[in-house]
């Protein structure tokens, strides 16, 4: 095996995006007579961006050139390493052997994962047993005016008393821009939608106690100052439909089942193997009686 192939094999196992696939496809370049094909670069891309559905034909000319340059540089460095006789280096040989084992494990794990199946009925059962996990929290869309003292906050509330509907909202936004010391002041005190856990307790408690279109009757104190709160809208908690959650549930269960399968198989392999630990400072792996 040539040194270039050895380096690439080791690099793949260690997560470095290299490839040595040489098939009869479109020839994009040659390096000292050695062909670089489109298939080579597609494999190169697959290693650099695993899981991404991208290939050489999808790239624009600039990115194609960058990819091809990177591959050519890899070829040149590999050839230099080959000329230096690195394939005979004992440390490299050990790295290569480790890389081979990692590649084998990855290929084996991939095969096991692909054979792991989760049915729609299993996903539905998980969904029904864990409905709480698929509930979106209640949310409030609020605005606030932050002031340094209670007296100033109460004065703002007094200015807003008697107003309702659009008139209240318009005046609140106007006062927020004019008086609020918080960073949302220029935006009319707009905090957007948030859940109870996203705000400090006194603020959240007051905001969620209000109805849509209401303001707090008294200033609310937090570590940031004194707040006047206006609730613009409210969204009740809802359950995400099964069909919307199904894909994620199946992916979750499949991953969990695969991990359990691999753990069980590893335990069986340990049990069947004759393992002798000679380092007295290290405990031997547990083997079933």
MOGINOR-V635293 format. One record per residue. RES is the residue in three letters. PHI is phi in whole degrees, -180 to 180 (none if undefined). BURIAL is 1 if it has 24 or more other ideal C-beta (glycine too) atoms within 12 Angstrom, else 0. Layout:
BEGIN
res:RES phi:PHI burial:BURIAL
res:RES phi:PHI burial:BURIAL
END
This chain:
BEGIN
res:UNK phi:none burial:0
res:UNK phi:-72 burial:0
res:UNK phi:-62 burial:1
res:UNK phi:-61 burial:1
res:UNK phi:-66 burial:1
res:UNK phi:-65 burial:1
res:UNK phi:-62 burial:1
res:UNK phi:-65 burial:1
res:UNK phi:-60 burial:1
res:UNK phi:-65 burial:1
res:UNK phi:-64 burial:1
res:UNK phi:-59 burial:1
res:UNK phi:-67 burial:1
res:UNK phi:-93 burial:0
res:UNK phi:90 burial:0
res:UNK phi:-92 burial:0
res:UNK phi:-78 burial:1
res:UNK phi:-131 burial:1
res:UNK phi:-151 burial:1
res:UNK phi:-121 burial:1
res:UNK phi:-63 burial:1
res:UNK phi:-128 burial:1
res:UNK phi:-122 burial:0
res:UNK phi:-77 burial:0
res:UNK phi:-135 burial:0
res:UNK phi:-57 burial:0
res:UNK phi:-87 burial:0
res:UNK phi:-97 burial:1
res:UNK phi:-169 burial:1
res:UNK phi:-133 burial:0
res:UNK phi:-124 burial:1
res:UNK phi:51 burial:0
res:UNK phi:85 burial:0
res:UNK phi:-90 burial:0
res:UNK phi:-75 burial:1
res:UNK phi:-118 burial:1
res:UNK phi:-104 burial:1
res:UNK phi:-62 burial:1
res:UNK phi:-64 burial:1
res:UNK phi:-59 burial:1
res:UNK phi:-71 burial:1
res:UNK phi:-65 burial:1
res:UNK phi:-69 burial:1
res:UNK phi:-57 burial:1
res:UNK phi:-62 burial:1
res:UNK phi:-62 burial:0
res:UNK phi:-76 burial:1
res:UNK phi:-75 burial:1
res:UNK phi:-132 burial:0
res:UNK phi:-61 burial:0
res:UNK phi:86 burial:0
res:UNK phi:-95 burial:0
res:UNK phi:-78 burial:0
res:UNK phi:-133 burial:0
res:UNK phi:-139 burial:0
res:UNK phi:-58 burial:1
res:UNK phi:-66 burial:0
res:UNK phi:-82 burial:0
res:UNK phi:-82 burial:0
res:UNK phi:-81 burial:0
res:UNK phi:-53 burial:0
res:UNK phi:-64 burial:0
res:UNK phi:-70 burial:0
res:UNK phi:-62 burial:1
res:UNK phi:-63 burial:0
res:UNK phi:-62 burial:0
res:UNK phi:-66 burial:1
res:UNK phi:-64 burial:1
res:UNK phi:-61 burial:0
res:UNK phi:-64 burial:1
res:UNK phi:-69 burial:1
res:UNK phi:-64 burial:1
res:UNK phi:-62 burial:0
res:UNK phi:-61 burial:1
res:UNK phi:-62 burial:1
res:UNK phi:-67 burial:0
res:UNK phi:-66 burial:0
res:UNK phi:-63 burial:1
res:UNK phi:-66 burial:0
res:UNK phi:-63 burial:0
res:UNK phi:-66 burial:1
res:UNK phi:-64 burial:1
res:UNK phi:-64 burial:0
res:UNK phi:-77 burial:0
res:UNK phi:73 burial:0
res:UNK phi:-68 burial:1
res:UNK phi:-65 burial:1
res:UNK phi:-94 burial:0
res:UNK phi:-69 burial:0
res:UNK phi:-58 burial:0
res:UNK phi:-65 burial:0
res:UNK phi:-65 burial:1
res:UNK phi:-62 burial:0
res:UNK phi:-66 burial:0
res:UNK phi:-62 burial:0
res:UNK phi:-64 burial:1
res:UNK phi:-64 burial:0
res:UNK phi:-65 burial:0
res:UNK phi:-61 burial:1
res:UNK phi:-62 burial:0
res:UNK phi:-65 burial:0
res:UNK phi:-65 burial:0
res:UNK phi:-63 burial:0
res:UNK phi:-64 burial:0
res:UNK phi:-63 burial:0
res:UNK phi:-61 burial:0
res:UNK phi:-66 burial:0
res:UNK phi:-67 burial:0
res:UNK phi:-64 burial:0
res:UNK phi:-62 burial:0
res:UNK phi:-63 burial:0
res:UNK phi:-66 burial:1
res:UNK phi:-66 burial:0
res:UNK phi:-64 burial:0
res:UNK phi:-88 burial:0
res:UNK phi:-87 burial:1
res:UNK phi:-122 burial:0
res:UNK phi:-125 burial:1
res:UNK phi:-82 burial:0
res:UNK phi:-61 burial:0
res:UNK phi:-67 burial:0
res:UNK phi:-68 burial:0
res:UNK phi:-65 burial:1
res:UNK phi:-65 burial:0
res:UNK phi:-64 burial:0
res:UNK phi:-62 burial:1
res:UNK phi:-59 burial:1
res:UNK phi:-66 burial:0
res:UNK phi:-79 burial:0
res:UNK phi:-128 burial:0
res:UNK phi:-57 burial:0
res:UNK phi:-60 burial:0
res:UNK phi:-72 burial:0
res:UNK phi:-109 burial:1
res:UNK phi:-98 burial:0
res:UNK phi:-84 burial:0
res:UNK phi:-70 burial:0
res:UNK phi:-63 burial:0
res:UNK phi:-129 burial:1
res:UNK phi:-127 burial:1
res:UNK phi:-104 burial:1
res:UNK phi:-127 burial:1
res:UNK phi:-123 burial:1
res:UNK phi:-146 burial:1
res:UNK phi:-118 burial:1
res:UNK phi:-98 burial:1
res:UNK phi:-130 burial:1
res:UNK phi:-79 burial:0
res:UNK phi:-140 burial:0
res:UNK phi:-65 burial:0
res:UNK phi:-61 burial:0
res:UNK phi:-65 burial:1
res:UNK phi:-66 burial:1
res:UNK phi:-65 burial:0
res:UNK phi:-63 burial:0
res:UNK phi:-67 burial:1
res:UNK phi:-60 burial:1
res:UNK phi:-62 burial:0
res:UNK phi:-69 burial:0
res:UNK phi:-92 burial:1
res:UNK phi:-61 burial:0
res:UNK phi:89 burial:0
res:UNK phi:-88 burial:0
res:UNK phi:-143 burial:0
res:UNK phi:57 burial:0
res:UNK phi:-64 burial:0
res:UNK phi:-65 burial:0
res:UNK phi:-66 burial:1
res:UNK phi:-62 burial:1
res:UNK phi:-62 burial:0
res:UNK phi:-68 burial:1
res:UNK phi:-62 burial:1
res:UNK phi:-61 burial:1
res:UNK phi:-62 burial:0
res:UNK phi:-70 burial:1
res:UNK phi:-62 burial:1
res:UNK phi:-66 burial:0
res:UNK phi:-84 burial:0
res:UNK phi:-116 burial:1
res:UNK phi:-65 burial:1
res:UNK phi:-94 burial:1
res:UNK phi:-83 burial:1
res:UNK phi:-66 burial:0
res:UNK phi:-88 burial:1
res:UNK phi:-50 burial:1
res:UNK phi:-60 burial:0
res:UNK phi:-98 burial:0
res:UNK phi:73 burial:1
res:UNK phi:75 burial:1
res:UNK phi:-71 burial:1
res:UNK phi:-105 burial:1
res:UNK phi:69 burial:0
res:UNK phi:-85 burial:0
res:UNK phi:-153 burial:1
res:UNK phi:-95 burial:0
res:UNK phi:-59 burial:0
res:UNK phi:-76 burial:0
res:UNK phi:-88 burial:0
res:UNK phi:-122 burial:1
res:UNK phi:-62 burial:0
res:UNK phi:-54 burial:0
res:UNK phi:-59 burial:1
res:UNK phi:-68 burial:1
res:UNK phi:-62 burial:1
res:UNK phi:-59 burial:0
res:UNK phi:-68 burial:1
res:UNK phi:-65 burial:1
res:UNK phi:-75 burial:1
res:UNK phi:-82 burial:0
res:UNK phi:-82 burial:1
res:UNK phi:-93 burial:0
res:UNK phi:-59 burial:0
res:UNK phi:88 burial:0
res:UNK phi:-107 burial:1
res:UNK phi:-119 burial:1
res:UNK phi:-69 burial:1
res:UNK phi:-80 burial:0
res:UNK phi:-134 burial:0
res:UNK phi:-61 burial:1
res:UNK phi:-108 burial:1
res:UNK phi:-96 burial:1
res:UNK phi:-135 burial:0
res:UNK phi:-66 burial:0
res:UNK phi:-92 burial:0
res:UNK phi:144 burial:1
res:UNK phi:-112 burial:1
res:UNK phi:-114 burial:1
res:UNK phi:-113 burial:1
res:UNK phi:-114 burial:1
res:UNK phi:-125 burial:1
res:UNK phi:-95 burial:1
res:UNK phi:-87 burial:1
res:UNK phi:-160 burial:1
res:UNK phi:-138 burial:1
res:UNK phi:-119 burial:0
res:UNK phi:-72 burial:0
res:UNK phi:-64 burial:0
res:UNK phi:-142 burial:0
res:UNK phi:-95 burial:0
res:UNK phi:-68 burial:0
res:UNK phi:-60 burial:0
res:UNK phi:-57 burial:0
res:UNK phi:-61 burial:0
res:UNK phi:-75 burial:0
res:UNK phi:-101 burial:1
res:UNK phi:-56 burial:1
res:UNK phi:-60 burial:0
res:UNK phi:-69 burial:0
res:UNK phi:-64 burial:1
res:UNK phi:-62 burial:1
res:UNK phi:-62 burial:0
res:UNK phi:-65 burial:0
res:UNK phi:-67 burial:1
res:UNK phi:-66 burial:1
res:UNK phi:-64 burial:0
res:UNK phi:-65 burial:0
res:UNK phi:-65 burial:1
res:UNK phi:-63 burial:1
res:UNK phi:-62 burial:0
res:UNK phi:-66 burial:0
res:UNK phi:-63 burial:0
res:UNK phi:-67 burial:0
res:UNK phi:-64 burial:0
res:UNK phi:-63 burial:0
res:UNK phi:-66 burial:0
res:UNK phi:-62 burial:0
res:UNK phi:-64 burial:0
res:UNK phi:-65 burial:0
res:UNK phi:-62 burial:0
res:UNK phi:-64 burial:0
res:UNK phi:-66 burial:0
res:UNK phi:-81 burial:0
res:UNK phi:-84 burial:0
res:UNK phi:-95 burial:0
res:UNK phi:-108 burial:0
res:UNK phi:-123 burial:0
res:UNK phi:-94 burial:0
res:UNK phi:-96 burial:0
res:UNK phi:-83 burial:0
res:UNK phi:-67 burial:0
res:UNK phi:-84 burial:0
res:UNK phi:-116 burial:0
res:UNK phi:-77 burial:0
res:UNK phi:-71 burial:0
res:UNK phi:-63 burial:0
res:UNK phi:-64 burial:0
res:UNK phi:-123 burial:0
res:UNK phi:-66 burial:0
res:UNK phi:-78 burial:0
END
